[in-house]
Amino acid sequence: MPLQTGALPWRLTKGSKPEVLLVTGRRSGRWMIPKGWPMIGKSLAAAAEQEAFEEAGISGRVDPRPLGSFRDMKRNVFGDIEIEILVHPMSVEAELPDWPERGQRLRKWFTLGKAVEKVESRELRDLITTLGKQLKRTSP
């Protein structure tokens, strides 16, 4: 099964409530995390960081340890193929006013509960919930 890498961008609000950033797919319009194919010369975490910059205009620290993975369907010229997406948590430090895919996608911050409602993949919903539990354990 082909492998992609993705970033699950997160931040804590002023009230220490976790939020995640989702982007829309260019063709589907579905809410999703920034993701893409592995890149020659980059680790999967570094490729996820690059995708987060290109698709969502964000920068920050990507955890080299994946949170987990989920499966999704990718449409290409030959039809739909199932892919596995390895997900790395990303602590967002900056949102840029301009980025390569601005105008092609929407980006939006969601509470964990709203993000779980917005994404279609049950496996991705589980990863968002897992991230929330991890952030709860580490926050004051």
C-alpha positions, 0 to 999 in steps of 0.5 A: 500500500502506498505511504504518505506522510501528514502533519496533525497541527495543534496549538493551545488557546489562551485558556489552554484548550487544544485546537487542531488545524484542518485544511480542505482537499483541493478537489474534494473540499473535505476537511483533512490534515496536510499530507503528501508523498515522502520526499527524497532526502527528507525524513517522513517528519520533515516531509510532513512539515513541508506539506504543512507549509505548502498546504496550510501556511504554517510552521512549527515543530514536528514530532519525529515519532508518528502518532499513528496512521490511517487509511484514505482513498486517493484519486488519480488518473487510474482511479481511486487507490487506498493509501496509508498516511503516517501522522506526525503531531505538529506544534504550530508556532507561526501562521503565514499570511501567504503560502504556496497553496493559498487560494486552493484550500481553506485552513481553519482551527477547530476544537478537538470535538469539532475537528472530530465531527469535520473529518470523515475518516474514523481512524483520523478521528481516533488520532485526533482524540489520542492527540487530545489525551496526550496534550491533556497529560502534558499540559499544566 
